[in-house]
Amino acid sequence: MKHSKATFIGLGQMGAALVPPFIDAGLQVTVWNRSASKADPLVALGAKAAADFIGAVSASDLIIVCLADYTTSNALFHQDEITPLLEGKTIVQLTTGDGREAELGALWAAEVGVNYLDGAIMDYPTKVGGPECLLLVSGDRAVWDSCEAQMMLLGGRMTYVGSKPSSANLLDGSLLTMYYGNTFALMQSAAMLQAEQVDIKDFKTALNAFKPVIESTWKRTIEAIDQHDYSGNEASIHVHSLGVQSLLKRAKNSGVEHGLLQLFSGYVDQTAARGFEADELPAVFEVFRRKG
């Protein structure tokens, strides 16, 4: 095994969850956290607590980082006495940030001779190490190949998403936008049903039956955006406008919060005003996309 040792930097709730799968797999694991007491439960499992940050990064060729933000991470790794110790090592950055920070991280790594991957954890701490846990990683393919076996310990759906360092970070943002959008829409729907005394369990049954329609709509929308072709003969923006207005009216009549549906209505109306009234729902993308 190329990487038989691993160091984990950051032992918050998520960072600490990353460690046990490596211990269970028999790797030599070193952990470090600014608040040293957070290492105690992991030491009890078999990890070694580094006395200081220098000791932590010196202990292993594979360093996995999960801190509050890139500013915190950079303050640790960009120190003059630290960078010489990192040459030839592999850093997998799982700290939350944005695509620009991921790209800057890769540039810094190249300058100091570090193999670098940037990633995102798409699940809760309790799911880490399980077969359904999804993590995204991007960066140099050769670096991924060198540590794929170790990174797969973190989740059965660990996925390499390409050589662009920021890809994992950007996809993380996109998937979380979907997550929040769908969950908020579910709660809006549940409120409307509860107001009309419909059992929420019946909503679950109906939703399971409706999933193929949702999934086919996602597929059609992605294809339409990719091809920049919003034409079709299923339902025009005009028809969708009537549909959203009906939902908005129902929510108002039920006496529930309806701001989300008001947003939907506004987006559809803006799309029609831009000349896409005869096109289909994916044309709303024109309202969202960056202009110029």
N, C-alpha and C positions, 0 to 999 in steps of 0.2 A: 504494500500500500504506500503510495507516494507520500501522503500526509498521514503519519501515524500519531502526530501530535497536533493539538489545536488549542489556541488561546481565544478566550471570549472576553471582550471588553464591553462593559455595561451590563449590570445585573438587575435592571428594573424588572417589572413583571414579565415583559416579553423577552428581554435579554436572558433572564434566568431560565425561561422555558426552553431556550435553544440548547442548553447544556446537557441535560440528562440523556438525550438520544446518542450523543457522542460517548458519554461514559458507558452507557449500556452496550455500545458497539465495541468497547474495549480500547478506545483511543486514550492516549495520555492527555488529559485536559487540564489546562491552567485557566484560572479565572481572575479577573480584576475588576474592582469597582471603587469609586471614590469613597463611598461609605463601605468600609471593609466588612462590616458585620453581615452585609447581604450575601457574602460568599459562604457563610457558615453552613446553610442547608446543603449547598452543593459540595462542600468539602466532606460533609457527612456521607454523601453519595459516592465519593471517590475522587473528586476534583482536587487540584492543588491551588491554593490561594497564593498569588504572587504578592510579595512584600511591597512592591512598588510597580509603577508603570513600566519602567525600564526592564524589570524582571519579567513582566508579563509579555512584552513584545519580543524579548530575547528567547523565551521558552519554546516557541513553536514557529514553524514556517507558514502555517495557516492561521490567520488572525481574523476572527469574525467579530464585527462591530455592530452593536445595537445601542445607540445612545439617544438622548432627547432630540438632538438636532445636529446638523453639520458644523455649526459654529463650535459646539462643545467638542465634537470629534476633531476638528481642525486644530483647536487649541492644544490638544494632546499630541497629535501625530506630527504636526508641523514644527515642533520644537527642534532647534539646532542639534541638541544632543540625542534626539530620537531618530531623525531621518537616516543617519548612517547605519543604524541597527536594522533598518527595514529592507535594505537592498537584497533583491532576490526572493523576498517573501511574498506571499499572496494575502491580500486583504480583501475580504468580502464585506462590503459596506451595506448594512441592513438598517441604517438610521433613516428616519423619516425626513424627507426634504423635497426638493423639486428637481426638474430635469436639468436646469442650469447648474445646480450644485453637484449633481452627478457627473456632468461633463467636466466641471472644474476639478472634481476629485480624480477623474481619470487622467487629466492633464498633469496634475501634481504627481500622481503615481508614476507616470512615464518619465517625468523629470528626475525623480529620485530612484528610479530603478525598481519600482514595486509592481508586481502583477496585481491587477485590480479588476474586481467585479462589483457591480452595484446591483442591489436587489430590493425587493419589497415583500413583506410578509402579508399575505392576503387572508389571514384567519386569526382566530383568537388564541391566546397563549395555551389554553387547555387542549387545543387541537394539534399543537406542534409535535411532530414526530409520528403522527398518525397517517394512515393511508390516504385520507381525503384532504389533508392539509395542503393548501396551495401557496407556493412561494414563486416569485418571478426573479430571474437573474439575467443580467446582460453584461456584455463586455467581450474582450478578446476570446475567440473560440478556443484557442489553445489553453488559455487559463482555465476556462470552464472544464475542458476535457481533463485537465490535471487534477481537479478537485470534485468532479461530478459525483463520484462514489460517496464522498464524505457529505456533500451538500444534500444528497438524496436522503440522508438520515433525518433531515428536518421535516420531510413531508413527502408522501407518495406522489403528490402532484407538483413537486418542484419542477419548474419549467424554464429552460433557457430560451430567451426571446430575442436573441440576435446580438451582433457585435457593437451596435450603437450603445455607448455606456448609459445613456439616459432612458433607453427603451423601457426597462423594467419600471423605473420611476414614473414615466409618463403613462404607461399602461395601468399602473397602480391607481393613478388619479382618475383615469377613464373608468375603470371597473368600480372604484368607490363612488363615482358620480352615478353610475348605474345602480349601485347598491342603495344609495340614499334616495335616489329618485323613485325606485320601485318600492322601497319600504315606506316612504312618505305617502305614495299613492295608495298603498295597501291600507295604511292607517286612515286616510281620507275616506276610502271605501268602507272600511269597518265602521267609522263614525256614522256614515249615512245609513248603513244597515241597522246599526244599533238604535238609531233614532226612530227607525220604522219597525223596531222589534223583530228583526230577522236574526235568527240564530247564527252566530259567527261560525259555527261548525258547518253550516250549509254553505257559507262563503268558501270555506276550504274545499269542499266537494266541488263546487262550481269552478273554482280557480284551477283545480287539477284538470278538469275537463277543458278549460280554456287555454291551457298552456301551449298546445300546438299552434293556436292562432297567434299568441304573443311571439313565439319563437319564429314563426314564418314571417311575421312583421319585422322582427329584428333582422332576419336574413335579407328580406327585400330592401329594407332601409340601407343596410351596409352596401348592398349591390348598387342601389340607386346613387348613393353618395360617391362611391368609387367610380361609377360610370358618368356621373353628373347628368343623369337622365331621370327626371321625376315624373315622366309621362306614364299613363296607364288608364285602365278602364274599370277599375274597381270602385274607388270612391275619391272624388275630387276634394280639394281644399274647401270648396264651398260646402260640400256634404259634411265634411269633418267639422266645419264651423258650426253648422246646425246641431251636430251631435254634441259638441262641447258645450254649446249654449244650453242644450237640454240638461246636461249633467249639472251645470252651474245653477240652473233653475231648481233642480231637484234638491241640491245641497242647501240652497237658500230656504226652500220650503221646509226642509227638515230641521232648520235652525242650527246647523253645524257650521264650523269654520269652513270657508270656501275660497280662501285666498289662493290655494294651489290651483284650483280649477279656473280662477280668474286669470292666473298666469297663463294657463293653457290656452284660454280663449284669446288673450292678447297676442300670443305667439302666432296663432292661426290667422288672426285678423291682420297682423303685420305681413304675414306671408302673402295673403290675398292682395294686400295693398301694393306689394312689390311686383304684381303681375303674374302670380303663380296660381290664381284661383282655380284654373282648370286642371292643374297638376295634382299629384297625389301627396299623401302625408309627408313623405321624405323631403318635400320641398321646404318644409319648415327649417331644415338645416341651413338654408340661406339666411335665416334670421340670426343663427348662432355663430356662423363661421366668421373668421377674421377677414376683414375687408382689405383689398389692395394686394 
